[in-house]
Structure formats: structure tokens, C-alpha cells
Amino acid sequence: MSTYKSLRLFAAGAVVAATGLLGGIAAPADAAEVTLRLHQMLPAQASVPKNILEPWMARINEESDGRIEIQHFPAMQLGGKPPELIDQAIDGVADIVWTLPGYTPGRFPRTEVFELPFVMTNAEAVSRAFWQLAEETMLDEDFKDMKVLGLWVHGPGLIHSKEPIDSLDDLNGVKLRAPTRVTNDMFKSLGATPVGMPVPAVPEALSKGVIDATVVPWEVTGALKINELVSNHTDFGDDPLYTATFVLAMNRATYDALPDDLKEVIDRNSGLNLSAFAGKQMQVDDAAPRDTAIAEGGNIIELSSEEIARWKEAAAPTKDKWIAEMDEKGMDGTGLYQRATELIAENTSQ
């Protein structure tokens, strides 16, 4: 923990104590003892900040009786680029960050199992499975340098494109943005020309012709104005093509410096339940932007089961390659894949 952060926590407590001693004047009831800064990439009006992060911050404030205040810095207001967020949490530039593990390829390899093609079912079930597998294999390994508060995935990923993609053949040569190493590899095997970039860069890339298509869930298309830039949306129905993983992480030294009762507040609002809530909310938030796209005349392309079978066959090498890579690193790719799909099945059937 930096000297500045240590002093900030100590001084806040000292001021509260001193105020009570001087002349018997009590500290204001709403004076925060601890101020934390949450940094993330999306504008404040996007669904994740508005419907997940802001309510979570308010709950922390309420359950701590105002002793914890979390200041929200959306759209990279503290500086840097989205791939730098995870190091900002580790280094203490921010106290809490929300980001994608996949923005730093290779650092969180076990998380990629949930991004493999046609693995996801629904976001709540997969988010539960993500947290459960993380407790078994990731928290003390991939995420050892931070305090993980939540892990979740978004709803079914789909393709938003300038030209219609009615079949696998239509994807050939399409310059397409995908979010992570695994999804880029998948789209390469499907015949596209993948272009990796963080999600805030997508609107400009589409408008300038850097990419012809992007894959994002419906929930973020409103904030990014995707419907104004493309009019075709290829949907995979009950066989979602992919999802991406997210992490809400806290600087470990900041967490360790909290009094035990405030740690309890953080812990009570972290973990499995937060992960499940966040995943479910992201999928719930898919509905309104999809309805808007339809109302504005968007072309919703629903692939047949026979066509989806072609995509599954073409995407299968991505899974096999990932398992082999994990095996080479001594991470038991086969075991990770089997355990992930087992947990997803268990949570989906509940």
C-alpha cells in the first residue's frame, strides 16, 4: 500500500476521533471514514455502471452507515487506457476497478475457459460457475495480486455488422472486432479477420471503416450507439456463440487496511451473489436495446439450427487449441474445461 493511501485512511480516522474529543462535538453522521475510488471504462449512463456498479456502491455506503464512500470515475477519468485498469488496481492508482481479464492476454488464462465457443448458456448461470471455479482454481493463482470482489459474464454475444451475415460463408474476410484473445482466435477459425480493441474504441472504428462488424452483447449497444452505425444483427438463439468475462477487483493493501467491520461490509457484498446478480442484470439489460433496434428497422438474423451446427464445427479447433495450450502450461486444460462445463450445467438446471 502506498504511503499516500495509508495516510489517507489513517488521517480520515484521526479526524473523526479528534472531532469527537474537541469540545465534545460529535462527527457528522454521514462523514466517511474511508473514501475509495472506482475506475472503469464505460460512460456513466451505460447499463453496467448504472444498473450494477452504482447500486453496489450505494449498498456499500448504506451498510457501512456512511463510513465507506466510493467515488465513481467512469470512462477512464483517472487516466490510462482500458487494458491498464487491472494494473491500476494492483498498484493503487485506483482502489477498485471493473474490467475484462481478457484485455491483458495471458495474465488470467483460466478465465478464458468461459469465453470458449458455444460454452455459455445464460449469464447468471455462467457467472455462478465462474465464481465457483475461481474459488477452486483462480483466486490464489490468476488473481493472487488483488482482492477479487466479483466475477461475471455478459449475456449471449452476437454479431453486429454493416452487411448481413446470414451464414458462416458471409463471415469470410470480414474485419471484425472481438474482445479477447480467445474470441479473436475463434473468429479467425471462422474465417473473419479479427481486430482486437477495447469496447470504447468500437464506435470510431466502425464509423471510419477500420472494422466491418463487432461482437458485443445487446446491453452495451445503446451506450455505444451501435444501432446508428450498423443495421444487421446475427443472433444464435439458444446456442450463444460466446461471452466475455469481467472482474471487479480491489487493491489488496487498501482492503487489508480496513477495520474488520468494514471488511465485513465489503465481503458481504462480494462473491457468488454479487457475481450472479451482475451476470443476470447484464442479460436483463439486453432486452431494451434489442427492442430499440427492431423498432428502428434493424435486421435481426436468426440462424437455423443447421447453420449453427456449421459454426460449431468450424469453431471447435479453438477449444482444442486452448486445452492444448493450458496443458502445455501445466494447468490441465481438459480438467478446467470439464469442470467449467459441469458447473455451468449444474447452475443452468437450477
URBELQUI-V114620 format. One line per field, one symbol per residue. psi: psi as a letter, one per 30 degrees, with the letter a starting at -180 (. if undefined). Layout:
BEGIN
psi->???
END
This chain:
BEGIN
psi->kleeeeeeeeeeeeeeeeefejggkkkkfgkkekkkkkklfllffleeeefeeeeeeeeeeefghgfkkjkkjlhhfglaleffeefeeefgeleklkakeffikffiefffffflkheldleeeeeeeeeeeeeefeegdegfgljkelklllakklkklekkjfleeffjfkjkklfleeeeeefefffljkjklleffeeeeeefgelflljllefffeefheffflgkjjkgbgikelllllkjkkkeeeeffklefeeeeeefglbeeeeeeeeeeeeeffeeeeeeeefggljjjjkleeeeeeeeeffefeeeeeeeeeefgggieeeeeeeeeeeeeefef.
END
